[in-house]
Amino acid sequence: MTEPAEYVRLYAEEFINKRNGAVADQIFGADFLYHGPNGGVARAGRDIYVKGSYSFLAAFPDWHAEVRAVAASGDLVTDRVHITATHTASINDVPPTGETIDDDCAHIWRIEDGVIVEGWLFCTANMLRVMGLASRPAPAVSTGG
């Protein structure tokens, strides 16, 4: 694989949309580091990332990723992906809400020796809230006037 878009396509179409975990060996290095939307290293190691990803996706069984843009510079590839999903099972101690995601997110992927060795995810505040990774907004307070 030499084209940056191919990494993103395999990730979105095969790994996410088709839930084809076998493709992980082709696109992720064994020591893959994943930086989640809340900062820090969320998952270290390809196998842990795969297990964690599919555990997460179980709460959003209709999760679908559509790649809308890809750009590359040096060893970095970035994408903008449109996500649609419905929260139907518990995740992060958040019970299913039935809420939907219809929003964009972005990744930055670092490629080394023909595989992705590091990835960062950036989401909107609404996506984080529906995914149970951010607080729900406080209700509006009436000032009585």
VENRANOR-V886173 format. One record per backbone hydrogen bond with DSSP energy under -0.5 kcal/mol. NH is the residue of the N-H (numbers start at 1). CO is the residue of the C=O. E is the energy in kcal/mol with one decimal. If there is no record, write none. Layout:
nh={NH & NH}
co={CO & CO}
e={E & E}
This chain:
nh={6 & 7 & 7 & 8 & 9 & 10 & 11 & 12 & 13 & 14 & 14 & 15 & 16 & 17 & 18 & 20 & 21 & 23 & 24 & 25 & 26 & 27 & 28 & 29 & 32 & 33 & 34 & 35 & 35 & 36 & 36 & 39 & 42 & 42 & 43 & 45 & 46 & 49 & 50 & 51 & 52 & 53 & 54 & 55 & 56 & 57 & 58 & 59 & 60 & 61 & 63 & 64 & 66 & 67 & 68 & 69 & 71 & 73 & 76 & 77 & 78 & 79 & 80 & 81 & 82 & 83 & 84 & 85 & 87 & 88 & 88 & 89 & 91 & 94 & 95 & 98 & 101 & 103 & 105 & 106 & 107 & 108 & 109 & 110 & 111 & 111 & 112 & 115 & 116 & 117 & 117 & 118 & 119 & 120 & 121 & 122 & 124 & 128 & 129 & 130 & 131 & 132 & 133 & 134 & 142}
co={3 & 3 & 4 & 4 & 5 & 6 & 7 & 8 & 9 & 9 & 10 & 10 & 11 & 12 & 13 & 14 & 19 & 20 & 21 & 22 & 23 & 23 & 24 & 116 & 29 & 117 & 43 & 33 & 119 & 34 & 40 & 36 & 34 & 40 & 34 & 32 & 30 & 45 & 46 & 47 & 48 & 49 & 50 & 51 & 52 & 53 & 54 & 56 & 57 & 58 & 60 & 84 & 82 & 65 & 80 & 80 & 78 & 76 & 73 & 109 & 71 & 107 & 69 & 105 & 66 & 103 & 64 & 101 & 99 & 59 & 86 & 59 & 94 & 91 & 93 & 87 & 85 & 83 & 81 & 122 & 79 & 120 & 77 & 118 & 75 & 109 & 115 & 112 & 27 & 110 & 115 & 110 & 33 & 108 & 35 & 106 & 104 & 124 & 125 & 126 & 127 & 129 & 128 & 128 & 140}
e={-1.3 & -0.8 & -0.7 & -1.4 & -2.8 & -2.6 & -2.3 & -2.9 & -2.9 & -0.7 & -1.1 & -2.4 & -2.1 & -2.9 & -1.2 & -2.7 & -1.3 & -1.3 & -1.4 & -1.0 & -1.1 & -1.6 & -2.8 & -3.0 & -1.8 & -1.9 & -2.6 & -0.5 & -3.3 & -0.7 & -0.6 & -1.8 & -2.1 & -0.8 & -1.6 & -3.6 & -2.0 & -2.4 & -2.7 & -2.4 & -2.7 & -2.7 & -2.4 & -1.9 & -2.3 & -2.8 & -1.1 & -1.7 & -1.1 & -0.5 & -2.4 & -2.5 & -2.5 & -0.5 & -3.0 & -1.3 & -2.3 & -2.5 & -2.2 & -2.6 & -3.1 & -1.8 & -2.1 & -2.6 & -3.0 & -3.6 & -1.9 & -1.8 & -2.8 & -2.4 & -1.0 & -1.2 & -2.1 & -2.4 & -0.6 & -2.7 & -3.0 & -1.9 & -2.4 & -2.5 & -1.2 & -1.7 & -3.5 & -3.0 & -3.3 & -0.5 & -2.7 & -1.4 & -3.8 & -3.0 & -0.5 & -1.2 & -2.3 & -2.3 & -1.8 & -2.9 & -0.6 & -2.1 & -2.2 & -2.5 & -2.4 & -1.4 & -3.0 & -0.9 & -0.5}
